[in-house]
Every structure is written in structure tokens, then in C-alpha cells.
Amino acid sequence: MTWFSDCIPTKTCPSCGHRIKCPGKSGIHDLPGLPAGVKFDPSDQELVEHLEAKTWSDTRRLHPLIDEFIPTLEGENGICYTHPERLPGVSKDGSVRHFFHRPSKAYTTGTRKRRKVHTDAEGNETRWHKTGKTRPVLVNGKVKGHKKILVLYTNYGKQRKPEKTSWVMHQYHLGNSEDEKDGELVVSKVFYQTQPRQCGSVLKESSPARPSNGQTLIYFDQNGHNGVAPRPVIPNFNVHVESSIVS
């Protein structure tokens, strides 16, 4: 963080060096120059690398704006204590929000993680339920972490059949173990599935479409002109115009 002569804090773009004024407590959405359609869409590998840099506080790899794109949820404000529609920035329009958080144990003994969001007056639970296999995330051919897919269910109790909702969460943790440790920092992306399910496959239905033609980062130089950075600084910025990708 640097300061202009009139004591207004600024942040410097790591790509082009342009200084942006950041008055008060403004966040990334208050910054000028981000056109409609800019989307933060990191791959599984990129999310795990962001998580690793955040976990180890590696200032050489941790992007200075990463907390604006992936906020940290703590304690009773965490993912497994709050219905997803009440999480900051989350909506039912199919957009994806990312969060750092720390899973906790469901019970004082054992290793089972808390997935219950809340219990109603009749004792029926709303809770996240893991579906499918835990899959490794490879970076440069080596296992860097693992990914779980969870779906939110309501009426989860003994008296009624649980009802699957369209809320989906992908959770990522570091290491070779398929299970995250209690209190370990993880990163998750949460979204409301707006497309119809196909063949009952959560793996197919729960990942928003990704472009296959690489990554782009829109930047603005000191003269106010926009362009495409030679490589992404916060991967994966994509600009969607209707059904195409501007690259």
C-alpha cells in the first residue's frame, strides 16, 4: 500500500504499475476500470495454489488483492453455520463466490466434520452432504491437495426424506490425505446450480462452464487504455460477452 501526496491510500497493479486510489475502506468492487463481465474464475489447481500461499503467508506468491476476491469466514459466520444464500455476495443467479474458512469437528470426539447449517423446530436439519469421491488436485504432476463436492439438503432427519437443493459447494484442502484436518484452512466455492441436472452426475452439473482457450487478464495502463496482460496476475480473469470469450 502506498500513499498519494494528499494522504489517499493506493494500490499498485502488479501487471502494469498503474496506481489506483483506494479511499476509505473501499473494496475490489469499488475500484475503477473493471468492465461488466469481468469474472474471477480460477481452476482447481489455481485455487489450491492460492490456498497454499494463504496458508503459509507466502508474500512472494500471495497476491495483494486476493482477500478481496476470496474473503475469509470465521467462527459462527462460517460456511457450515450459515445458509449459503446468507453468505456475503452469494445469490441464486449461478455466479460463484469463493471463501477461505476452517472446518470444525461435528463432535468433540472423532474426526467427522460439521456439515449441519441449522435445525428447525421439528428437528429437521439443513446440512451439506458430500457426494462422489474425494479427488486429488495435481499441480505439475504431483498431488498438491484434494477436492470434495457437497450438496445442500433440507429436511435431513429421521421422520422425512431429505430434499436435495440446488446449492453446491466445492471444498479444497492441501496435502496427500483425502480428509482435511480439524481447524485447517481450506478454500471453497459456493454457487446455486441454475442449469438442469444431466444423468444425475454432480460432477457434470456442479461446475460452471470454463473457457478452453486459455486465460486473460484485463488491465489498464497509466494512460487509461485497456488491454490484455501477457500473463494473468490473478488467474483466471475472463470477460464474457454473450456466449463468447474476449481474449
Salt bridges, closest charged atoms under 4 A:
ASP41 OD1 - ARG210 NH1 3.18
ASP44 OD2 - LYS147 NZ 3.23
GLU52 OE1 - ARG61 NH2 2.81
GLU52 OE2 - LYS144 NZ 3.42
ASP58 OD1 - ARG60 NE 3.56
ASP67 OD1 - LYS54 NZ 2.71
GLU68 OE2 - LYS11 NZ 3.82
GLU85 OE2 - HIS83 ND1 3.91
GLU125 OE1 - ARG127 NH1 2.64
GLU163 OE2 - ARG160 NH2 3.77
ASP179 OD1 - LYS148 NZ 3.67
GLU180 OE2 - ARG115 NH2 3.44
GLU180 OE1 - LYS148 NZ 2.89
GLU180 OE1 - HIS173 ND1 3.98
GLU205 OE1 - ARG197 NE 3.02
